[in-house]
Every structure is written in structure tokens, then in C-alpha cells.
């Protein structure tokens, strides 16, 4: 049964058909604050333990995804320790997002700037609506990205373009971001959420043991040397051969029917 959960002030949660949709709700521009980061952290813990949820979609309320950190909050931070503590908080929560064992799809419905882009880059798949701007404009405020932007953006689009974006603060259009591989698909604003749900539903239909193994192997490709990644892939591949889902998947294919995975 569909369920709406207003667990936190800044995050609305809706669960339906094994898909949890998290909507950042902090008007007017869904700016990130320490409280909202803590809410996201606790929400992820809840969803990790919720066996009914297989895929997560993250989006923003209104016409904005997340337009960065709260500027009034940033203006109130005046010491190195305060800035470093904030960066560590954002990095810790976003690392949990990136390492999450259930797929997370970012449905970027509008401005995706600063901490918003850093948040989106931690999601496993990124979709965007036409007209969206994506960028790291922190340099215009006399600061730099602090939630992982200087580390993840070069991995996704290459060092040269990341240097240009971060040193100028200039944003990309959704179409430019797709060309660079920062996002995978661009849709009209009307079609973005239906397409995100369609994609999530396709992943829900797969065996979740294999989905989790694929996520772990793909993350390993960025974090380790190639030979270590190959070893991890082989181990995960082999582990799946002891699962009921592997037998069901192969049997269903040979019998020309849809598989009925049971995630064990």
C-alpha cells in the first residue's frame, strides 16, 4: 500500500511499489542545512532497514532540486573549525548515500548547484529535466565545494572540465551535462518523475541480490586498482552462483518466461 511519511521537517517520504521517493522540502530553494543533513542521514538508516524498499528516488520540491547550502547559515560560520566541521558532516552523509546498498536515482527537477550537485553526484543514477542548471558556484562566494565536489566531479567529467567549472563557477545546462556523462538522460519537466519511476520499477523487477552485488562491484571500480576490482567482481559473481535467484533467472530465460526472483 502507498504510504506518505512526514518523518522530518525537510524531507517528505512516499513509499509505493517498493520505491521510496524522498523529496527535499526546504523552501524557497531547498537549501541544505546541518539539520537537513542529519535528517537525510537518519532517513537513509530507516530505508536501509526497510525490506519493502528496493529503490530510492531523490528529488526536490517545487522547481528546484537543491540550490546549495543555506547562505545565511554559511555567513554565520566564522572560524576554520566551524567550516571544517560542516564539511565533515556533509561528506559523511554523502558518503553514506554513495555507498548505499540500494540504488538511488536523482530526479533533478531544477537548479542543482553547490551542495545540490554534490548530493546528486552521490546518487547512483542521475536524470534531469530540460532547462536545469548544474554547477559548483562556490568560488563566487569566496569558498570552494566542501561536500566532495572537488573529488567526485573530476571522476565523472574529467579533470580539465571540472577545473573549469569549479574555478569559474559557471554552470552546465542539462544537455551539456548529459554530453559529459554527468547525467544519463534528460526529460521534459512533465516527464521527469514518471520516467524516474519507470526506471526504478525496472530495477525493482530484478533480483536484488544481483542488484546489490552490481552496486558493490561498480563502486569498487572507482576505489581500487583494476586488478583488485577484477578480483572483487569475480568474488561477487561467484557468490551469486549459490543463490536461488541465479537458478531462477537462468531457468526462466531458458523456459522463455519472466523470472520470479525472491532475493535469496
Secondary structure, 3 states (H helix, E strand, C coil): CCEEECCCCCEEEEEECCEEEEEECCCCCCCECHHHHHHHHHHHHHHHHCCCCCEEEEEECCCEEECCECHHHHHCCCCHHHHHHHHHHHHHHHHHHHCCCCEEEEEECCEEECHHHHHHHHCCEEEEECCCEEECHHHHHCCCCCCCHHHHHHHHHCHHHHHHHHHHCCCEEHHHHHHHCCCCEEECCCCHHHHHHHHHHHHHCCCHHHHHHHHHHHHHHHHCCHHHHHHHHHHHHHHHCCCHHHHHHHHHHHCCCCCCCCCC
